[in-house]
Amino acid sequence: MGHGKLKKFAENETFRCLLQPDASAVLDKEPGSRELRLKDHAIKGRWGSDMFGNDHPIVLELGCGKGDYTIALALRHPEMNYIGVDIKGARLWKGAKYATEQALPNVAFLRTRIEFIEAFFGPGEVSEIWLTFSDPQLHGSENSRLSSPLFLERYRKFLRPGGMVHLKTDSRYLYEYTSAVCRANKLQVIASGTDIYRDGIQSFSSLSTDEITEIQTFYEKMFLEMGLSITYLAFTIDHDGPYAFPGDAFDHDYWLEAEGPRRSFSHQPARKA
Ligand SMILES: C[S@@+](CC[C@H](N)C(=O)[O-])C[C@H]1O[C@@H](n2cnc3c(N)ncnc32)[C@H](O)[C@@H]1O
C-alpha cells in the first residue's frame, strides 16, 4: 500500500465525523454454527443523538466515493443531516477531511459494505437515499445492484414511509433496470429523465428538481466530460415486501447492447440508447 494511502488511513482515525467499524461490530456467528449473521451496530437508531446532536431528517448517499454530493447537499440544507457511505477509506478521507476542516455539523461518513447497511439504521431513521453513479453490475449478479429487490428490502427496514430513493447514473442500463423494478412492484415514480442536462427532468409531484442538475459528483463530472448522458430516477419504496424481481420484463440483452463497451471504465463513450 502506498505511503499516501497509509497517511489517509491514519488521518481517518482522527475524524469524529467518520465511523469505521470493524466487521466484527456487525457480524457474529450463529450459536453452534460457522455461519456469519448480521447484528446491530451500537449507533443504530442513535445517529441523531450520538452523531449530530439533533433530530433532523437523515439522508444517505450510498457509494459516496469522495463524498462530493453528500457535502454539496449538506451545505445547501443545514436543516438536514447527511451520511455518505462507502467501503473505500482513501476516498472517504477527502469528504471527511473537508467536513472536519469546515466544521460541518450535518455531515458524517460511514465506512462499510452497503450489504451491511441495515445493521446501522433503525426503523424510520432515514428519510431519503441517494444512489450516485453506482456500479451497474452488468455482468455480475442482479443482487449486487444497489437498486435490486434485495437491496430495496434492506432499505425498506429503515426508510421512513414515503421516503424516496434517488438514482443518478450515467448507466442507461441501470436506469432501465431500476425502472423495471419499480414497475414490477408498482412503486411510485416521483421524477425521471434519461438525459437530464439536455431534456431536463420530468417531475410527477411537487419535488423540485433544480438542484439535481446543479450538483455534480466526481464521477459525474468525468462522465459529462466524456459526453455521456446522465439519467435520474426518483421513487418511493412503500411496499410490504418481499419485492418482486422484474425477470423477463427487463430486456437485459437489449440494454446491455445499448450500454456499449464503456462500462468497463475503459473511457470509451457508449453509444446513445
Ligand atoms: C463509481 S463510484 C461513484 C462514487 C461517487 N458516488 C461519485 O459519483 O463520484 C462507486 C462507489 O461505490 C462504492 N461501492 C460500490 N459498491 C459498494 C458496496 N457494496 N459497499 C460500499 N461501497 C461500495 C465504491 O467504493 C465507489 O467509491
The ligand as an ORCA input file, in Angstrom:
! r2SCAN-3c Opt
* xyz 0 1
  C     -18.415      4.758     -9.474
  S     -18.044      5.193     -7.827
  C     -19.108      6.606     -7.565
  C     -18.641      7.468     -6.420
  C     -19.472      8.724     -6.182
  N     -20.843      8.419     -5.909
  C     -19.383      9.634     -7.378
  O     -20.361      9.730     -8.135
  O     -18.342     10.260     -7.555
  C     -18.874      3.930     -6.907
  C     -18.523      3.936     -5.426
  O     -19.329      2.991     -4.770
  C     -18.542      2.284     -3.824
  N     -19.163      0.960     -3.656
  C     -19.546      0.114     -4.647
  N     -20.103     -0.993     -4.134
  C     -20.072     -0.847     -2.782
  C     -20.506     -1.658     -1.697
  N     -21.093     -2.820     -1.915
  N     -20.330     -1.186     -0.455
  C     -19.728      0.007     -0.237
  N     -19.296      0.821     -1.221
  C     -19.466      0.400     -2.479
  C     -17.157      2.220     -4.429
  O     -16.160      2.063     -3.428
  C     -17.080      3.564     -5.140
  O     -16.487      4.570     -4.334
*
